[in-house]
């Protein structure tokens, strides 16, 4: 074998080794990513459980304040949380019979590839939507105190709006 042929063989061998190292690195990165995905899913589940309990407790207290509200737990494709609702019937001589619907729903949406925790809230008082909101944070940056305060604030705002409308 001449020198250029040996030189090529050495370069070829090094190229193959570099390719194998790159392939190994890529496979290792994929394994880390899969593990990271599982860790993020577990983190989402932990926060979802804590926050859905907070939602149920807060909405339950609002329902207790205004007899007639029904509390229902939400578990499913839409997410996890709770809803309180009620129908009111009013009879007035001049206006006749009228019905109104009031509802407060808060849910933590399911885990997604966006790797965020998404809390949504929707409030309706006397057939009128009073708010429709969403708060979210990246799973790696979750501030659970912020979400707890958000849940409480939305419940308090709904209670105030409902009380003002039905005074």
C-alpha positions as CSV (number, residue, x, y, z in Angstrom):
1,X,0.0,0.0,0.0
2,X,1.3,3.4,-0.8
3,X,1.3,6.4,1.5
4,X,-1.8,8.1,0.2
5,X,-3.8,4.9,0.4
6,X,-2.7,4.5,4.1
7,X,-3.5,8.1,4.8
8,X,-7.0,7.6,3.3
9,X,-7.5,4.4,5.4
10,X,-6.6,6.3,8.6
11,X,-8.9,9.2,7.7
12,X,-11.7,6.8,6.9
13,X,-11.3,5.0,10.2
14,X,-11.4,8.3,12.1
15,X,-14.4,9.4,10.1
16,X,-16.2,6.2,11.0
17,X,-15.2,6.6,14.7
18,X,-16.5,10.2,14.7
19,X,-19.8,9.1,13.1
20,X,-20.2,6.3,15.7
21,X,-19.5,8.8,18.6
22,X,-22.0,11.3,17.1
23,X,-24.6,8.5,16.8
24,X,-23.9,7.4,20.4
25,X,-24.2,11.0,21.6
26,X,-27.5,11.4,19.7
27,X,-28.9,8.2,21.2
28,X,-27.8,9.3,24.7
29,X,-29.5,12.7,24.2
30,X,-32.7,11.0,23.1
31,X,-32.6,8.8,26.2
32,X,-32.1,11.9,28.4
33,X,-35.0,13.7,26.6
34,X,-37.3,10.7,27.1
35,X,-36.4,10.6,30.8
36,X,-36.8,14.4,31.0
37,X,-40.2,14.0,29.4
38,X,-41.2,11.5,32.0
39,X,-39.9,13.7,34.8
40,X,-41.9,16.7,33.5
41,X,-45.0,14.5,33.2
42,X,-44.5,13.5,36.9
43,X,-44.0,17.1,37.9
44,X,-47.2,18.1,36.1
45,X,-49.1,15.3,37.9
46,X,-47.8,16.4,41.3
47,X,-48.8,20.0,40.7
48,X,-52.1,19.1,39.2
49,X,-53.1,17.0,42.2
50,X,-52.2,19.8,44.7
51,X,-53.9,22.5,42.6
52,X,-57.0,20.5,41.9
53,X,-57.4,19.9,45.6
54,X,-57.0,23.7,46.2
55,X,-59.6,24.4,43.5
56,X,-62.1,22.0,45.0
57,X,-61.6,23.4,48.5
58,X,-61.9,27.1,47.4
59,X,-65.0,26.5,45.2
60,X,-66.6,24.4,48.0
61,X,-66.2,27.4,50.4
62,X,-67.9,29.7,47.8
63,X,-70.7,27.2,47.4
64,X,-71.1,27.0,51.2
65,X,-71.4,30.8,51.3
66,X,-74.3,30.8,48.8
67,X,-76.7,27.9,49.4
68,X,-78.1,26.4,46.2
69,X,-74.7,26.0,44.4
70,X,-73.8,22.5,43.5
71,X,-70.2,21.5,43.6
72,X,-68.9,19.0,41.1
73,X,-65.4,17.6,40.6
74,X,-64.0,17.6,37.1
75,X,-61.8,14.7,36.0
76,X,-61.3,13.9,32.4
77,X,-59.9,14.8,29.0
78,X,-60.6,18.5,29.6
79,X,-58.5,18.5,32.8
80,X,-58.9,18.3,36.6
81,X,-60.6,20.7,38.9
82,X,-64.1,21.6,40.0
83,X,-67.2,23.6,39.1
84,X,-70.0,25.2,41.1
85,X,-73.3,26.1,39.5
86,X,-76.8,27.0,40.2
87,X,-80.0,28.0,38.4
88,X,-82.2,30.8,39.9
89,X,-85.8,31.4,39.2
90,X,-87.3,34.8,39.9
91,X,-90.9,35.6,39.8
92,X,-91.9,39.3,39.4
93,X,-95.3,40.7,38.8
94,X,-94.3,43.0,36.0
95,X,-91.6,40.9,34.3
96,X,-93.1,37.4,35.0
97,X,-90.8,34.4,35.5
98,X,-87.1,34.7,34.6
99,X,-84.3,32.2,35.1
100,X,-80.6,32.8,35.5
101,X,-77.6,30.6,35.5
102,X,-74.4,31.1,37.5
103,X,-71.3,29.0,37.3
104,X,-67.6,29.0,38.3
105,X,-65.3,26.5,36.7
106,X,-61.5,26.1,37.3
107,X,-59.4,23.3,35.8
108,X,-55.8,22.3,35.4
109,X,-55.4,21.2,31.8
110,X,-53.7,17.9,30.9
111,X,-50.0,17.5,30.3
112,X,-48.9,18.5,26.8
113,X,-45.8,18.7,24.7
114,X,-45.5,22.4,25.5
115,X,-44.4,21.5,29.1
116,X,-46.5,24.1,30.8
117,X,-49.0,23.9,33.7
118,X,-52.2,25.7,32.5
119,X,-54.9,26.8,34.9
120,X,-58.2,28.0,33.4
121,X,-61.1,29.7,35.0
122,X,-64.5,30.7,33.7
123,X,-67.1,32.6,35.6
124,X,-70.7,33.3,34.7
125,X,-73.1,35.3,36.9
126,X,-76.8,35.6,36.1
127,X,-76.3,34.4,32.5
128,X,-73.5,36.8,31.8
129,X,-69.9,35.7,31.5
130,X,-67.8,37.8,34.0
131,X,-64.4,36.3,33.2
132,X,-62.6,33.7,31.1
133,X,-59.0,33.4,32.1
134,X,-55.9,31.3,31.8
135,X,-52.7,31.3,33.8
136,X,-49.7,29.2,32.9
137,X,-46.1,28.7,33.7
138,X,-43.3,26.4,32.3
139,X,-43.2,23.2,34.4
140,X,-39.5,23.8,35.3
141,X,-40.4,27.3,36.7
142,X,-43.7,26.6,38.6
143,X,-44.5,28.9,41.5
144,X,-47.2,27.0,43.3
145,X,-47.9,29.9,45.7
146,X,-48.7,32.0,42.6
147,X,-51.2,29.4,41.4
148,X,-52.8,29.0,44.9
149,X,-53.2,32.8,45.1
150,X,-54.7,32.9,41.6
151,X,-57.3,30.2,42.5
152,X,-58.2,32.1,45.6
153,X,-58.5,35.4,43.8
154,X,-60.7,34.1,41.1
155,X,-63.0,32.4,43.6
156,X,-63.2,35.6,45.7
157,X,-63.8,37.8,42.6
158,X,-66.6,35.4,41.5
159,X,-68.2,35.5,45.0
160,X,-68.1,39.3,45.1
161,X,-69.7,39.6,41.6
162,X,-72.3,37.0,42.5
163,X,-73.2,38.8,45.8
164,X,-73.4,42.2,44.0
165,X,-75.7,40.8,41.4
166,X,-78.0,39.1,43.9
167,X,-78.1,41.7,46.6
